[in-house]
Amino acid sequence: MRPIFLLLLTIPMFLGCDSDNDSIPPPLAANTFTAQKNDDAWTGTIDLQLTANDTLTFLAIGEGLDNGILMVKMKFDGEGDYTLKKEKALYYDTLGGDVIVDEYTLREPEKATFSIDSYNEANGTVTGTFAIELFPEAQGGKSIEYFLRITEGRFRGTIVRNMAP
């Protein structure tokens, strides 16, 4: 009787265990990103350019109908957390890919995070995270209260070295 009791006692423990760990996001494909843009999923491709003067340009280009582009520039120094400078981050939406209809810039650097979590100098691969709050430019008649919030950003890509400054 005792073995049956122990068996019945342990079954709920196994049924209650969840082998999936929801806190670990799946790995990203090469040269892609994922983020939340004003609480909506936003995904696409990235382009990473490093100039001779160590300026890294990060471009996140939305896919499908959401073809918005986020551009961030910073002085690159490998892995670590980066403080973005005022107006060194820009987001814009286009109509048909060629007409800018909305433009946002970074005005409060304390509301932006950009981290390089891993960097392989030999092959240029990099992974990282970002979150940023951007304010609209004057065109479009939007009020200052209508800001763009990009959160939970993750990326994986390869840095291309551009020797021109």
C-alpha positions as CSV (number, residue, x, y, z in Angstrom):
1,M,0.0,0.0,0.0
2,R,2.8,2.4,0.8
3,P,4.4,2.2,-2.7
4,I,1.1,3.0,-4.3
5,F,0.6,6.0,-1.9
6,L,4.1,7.3,-2.8
7,L,3.4,6.8,-6.5
8,L,0.1,8.7,-6.3
9,L,1.9,11.5,-4.3
10,T,4.7,11.9,-7.0
11,I,2.4,11.9,-10.1
12,P,1.1,15.5,-9.4
13,M,4.7,16.7,-9.1
14,F,5.5,15.4,-12.6
15,L,2.3,16.7,-14.1
16,G,3.0,20.2,-12.6
17,C,6.4,20.5,-14.1
18,D,6.8,22.4,-17.3
19,S,9.9,21.6,-19.3
20,D,9.5,24.6,-21.5
21,N,11.2,27.7,-20.1
22,D,9.1,30.6,-21.4
23,S,11.5,33.2,-20.1
24,I,14.2,32.3,-22.6
25,P,13.3,33.7,-26.1
26,P,14.1,31.7,-29.2
27,P,17.3,32.5,-31.0
28,L,17.1,35.0,-33.8
29,A,18.1,34.3,-37.4
30,A,21.2,36.2,-38.7
31,N,20.7,39.9,-39.4
32,T,17.2,40.1,-37.8
33,F,15.5,41.9,-34.9
34,T,12.4,41.7,-32.9
35,A,10.8,44.3,-30.7
36,Q,7.5,45.8,-29.4
37,K,6.6,49.0,-31.0
38,N,3.9,50.8,-29.0
39,D,2.9,47.4,-27.7
40,D,2.6,45.7,-31.1
41,A,5.1,43.1,-32.4
42,W,7.7,44.6,-34.8
43,T,10.2,42.4,-36.7
44,G,12.5,42.8,-39.6
45,T,16.1,42.9,-40.8
46,I,19.1,44.8,-39.5
47,D,22.2,46.3,-41.1
48,L,25.3,47.1,-39.0
49,Q,28.0,49.3,-40.4
50,L,31.3,50.2,-38.6
51,T,33.3,53.1,-40.0
52,A,37.0,53.7,-39.7
53,N,36.4,56.1,-36.8
54,D,34.6,53.4,-34.8
55,T,31.0,54.8,-35.4
56,L,28.5,51.9,-35.4
57,T,25.3,52.5,-37.4
58,F,22.5,50.2,-36.5
59,L,19.5,50.1,-38.9
60,A,16.4,48.1,-38.0
61,I,14.1,47.8,-41.1
62,G,10.5,46.6,-40.4
63,E,9.1,44.0,-42.7
64,G,5.8,43.8,-44.6
65,L,3.5,46.7,-44.4
66,D,5.3,48.0,-41.3
67,N,8.4,49.3,-43.1
68,G,9.5,51.7,-40.5
69,I,13.2,52.2,-40.0
70,L,15.1,52.8,-36.7
71,M,18.6,54.2,-37.0
72,V,21.0,54.4,-34.1
73,K,24.6,55.7,-34.1
74,M,27.1,55.3,-31.4
75,K,30.9,55.1,-30.7
76,F,31.5,51.4,-30.8
77,D,33.7,49.7,-28.2
78,G,32.7,46.0,-28.2
79,E,30.4,44.4,-25.6
80,G,28.6,46.6,-23.0
81,D,25.9,49.1,-22.4
82,Y,25.8,52.2,-24.5
83,T,24.5,55.7,-23.6
84,L,22.9,57.1,-26.7
85,K,23.4,60.8,-27.4
86,K,20.5,63.2,-28.0
87,E,19.3,63.0,-31.6
88,K,21.6,60.0,-32.4
89,A,18.6,57.8,-32.8
90,L,15.9,58.4,-35.5
91,Y,12.8,56.5,-36.5
92,Y,10.8,57.1,-39.6
93,D,7.8,55.6,-41.4
94,T,7.5,55.6,-45.2
95,L,4.7,55.4,-47.7
96,G,5.7,52.9,-50.3
97,G,9.3,52.9,-49.1
98,D,10.2,56.3,-50.5
99,V,8.1,59.1,-48.9
100,I,8.7,59.8,-45.2
101,V,5.3,60.3,-43.5
102,D,6.4,60.3,-39.8
103,E,9.7,61.0,-38.1
104,Y,10.8,60.6,-34.5
105,T,14.0,61.5,-32.7
106,L,15.7,60.8,-29.3
107,R,15.3,63.9,-27.1
108,E,15.7,62.2,-23.7
109,P,18.8,59.9,-23.7
110,E,17.9,58.6,-20.2
111,K,14.9,56.9,-21.9
112,A,17.0,54.8,-24.2
113,T,19.1,51.6,-23.7
114,F,21.3,49.9,-26.2
115,S,23.4,46.9,-25.2
116,I,25.9,44.7,-27.0
117,D,25.6,41.4,-25.2
118,S,28.1,39.4,-27.3
119,Y,30.6,40.4,-30.0
120,N,33.0,38.1,-31.9
121,E,35.6,40.4,-33.3
122,A,37.0,37.7,-35.7
123,N,33.8,37.3,-37.7
124,G,31.9,40.4,-36.7
125,T,28.8,38.7,-35.2
126,V,27.0,40.6,-32.5
127,T,23.9,40.2,-30.4
128,G,22.2,42.8,-28.3
129,T,19.1,44.4,-26.9
130,F,17.5,47.8,-27.1
131,A,14.6,50.0,-25.8
132,I,14.0,53.6,-26.8
133,E,11.4,56.3,-26.5
134,L,11.3,58.8,-29.4
135,F,9.5,62.1,-29.9
136,P,7.8,63.2,-33.1
137,E,9.2,65.9,-35.3
138,A,7.0,69.0,-36.0
139,Q,5.6,67.8,-39.3
140,G,2.3,66.0,-39.3
141,G,0.8,68.2,-36.6
142,K,1.2,65.5,-33.9
143,S,1.5,66.7,-30.3
144,I,4.4,66.1,-28.1
145,E,2.3,63.5,-26.1
146,Y,2.3,61.2,-29.1
147,F,5.7,59.6,-28.7
148,L,6.9,56.3,-30.0
149,R,8.0,53.6,-27.5
150,I,10.1,50.7,-28.7
151,T,10.7,48.1,-26.1
152,E,12.0,44.5,-25.7
153,G,14.2,44.9,-28.7
154,R,16.6,42.0,-29.5
155,F,18.9,41.7,-32.5
156,R,21.5,39.4,-34.0
157,G,23.7,40.4,-36.9
158,T,27.1,40.8,-38.5
159,I,29.0,44.1,-38.5
160,V,30.3,45.2,-41.9
161,R,33.4,47.3,-41.7
162,N,33.3,50.4,-43.9
163,M,36.7,52.1,-44.1
164,A,35.3,55.5,-45.1
165,P,34.9,57.7,-42.0
